[in-house]
Amino acid sequence: MSYESYKVIHLAAIFVFLSGASALLLANPKGKGWKIVTGVASLLMLISGMGLLARLGLAKNMPGWSVGMIVIWLIISMLGHIVAKRFPAQGLKAYWVTIGLAVVAAWLGVTKPF
């Protein structure tokens, strides 16, 4: 696949993930639908992100910014599910933490500082 295809998949997965996380944290819906959506979107983000790194020739020696992004997205992915299940009253706080961490991950991806 081309770099542009990976990038479109990656961005679409990010949009779907953040929408699903918002629904999980703010609306606290019943059922597992939104949890499945965010899980699949997380997987697509990871796969397409690795594809982007491979297209850039950085897959073998991953730079620090890419490791930082992976760690941030793993935290965000776990945070939404844990808070939605165990601490639903803290959903609004977790939502803003999720948005803040997503902005930091976007900054790392755009600026590639290290």
N, C-alpha and C positions, 0 to 999 in steps of 0.2 A: 504494500500500500504506500501511497505517497505521503509526504510530510503533511500536506494540507488535509488529507483525509483523516490522519491521526489527530490533527489539531481540532477539526470539526467534531469528531467523536469525543475527544477530551472535553471540549467546551460544553457540548450538549450534556455530557454526563455530569459535569459540574453544575449546570443549571438545574438538571433534574434532581441531583442530590440535594442541593440547597433548598429547592422547593419542597422536597419530601421531608427534609429535616425541619423546615419551618412548620409543616403540617403536624409532624410528630410532636414538636416541642410546644407549639402554641395552641393547637386545637385538641391535642390528646385524643385522637380517634380510636375507636374500638377496632379490634381485628389486627391482622398482620400485614395488610396490604401495603401500607406506607413503609413498614420495616423492610419488606421485600424489595420495594422500589429503591430505597436508599442503599440497600446492600448490593443490588445489581449495579446501580450507578457507581458505587464505590469501586466495584470490580472493574467496570469499564474505564473509570478514571485511571486506575492502576495500569491496566493493560495498554491503554492508549498512551499514557505517559511514558511507559517503557518503550513503546514504539517510537515516540518522539525522540527519546534519548538515543535510540538506535539509529534513527535517521540523522541525528546530529553527530554520530560517531562517538557518543559518550557512554555507551552502555557498559563497556568493560571497566572503565575507571570512572565511577559515578562521582561527579563533583559534589561539594558540600551542600550547595543550594538545593540539589535534587534530593539528597538524603533528608534535608530539613523539610522539604515539601512532603515527602512520603511520611515522615513522622507526624507532621501536622495533620495530614489527612487521616492517618490512622487514629489519632486522638479525636478528631472531629467525628469520625465514623462511630467510634465506641461511645463517645460522649452522648450523642443523640439517643442512642438505643438505651443506654443505662439510665439516663435522666428520665426518659419517657416511661420506662418501666418502674423504676424504683423511687424516683423523686419528681413526680409530675408537677408538684407545686413550684418547683424551681425551673420550669420550662422557659420562662421569659429570660431569666439570667443566662441559662445555657444557650438560648438563641443568640444573644448578643455576644457571648464568648465564641460561638460558632462563626458568626459574621466577622468578628475581629481576627480570629485565626485564619479564616479564608482570605481576608485582605492581606495578612502577612504572607501566606502562601503565594498569593498572586504577585506580591511585591518581589518575592524570591524568584519566581518564574520569569518575571519581566526584566528585572535588573541583573540577575545572576551575579550577586556580589562576591561570592567566593566559590 
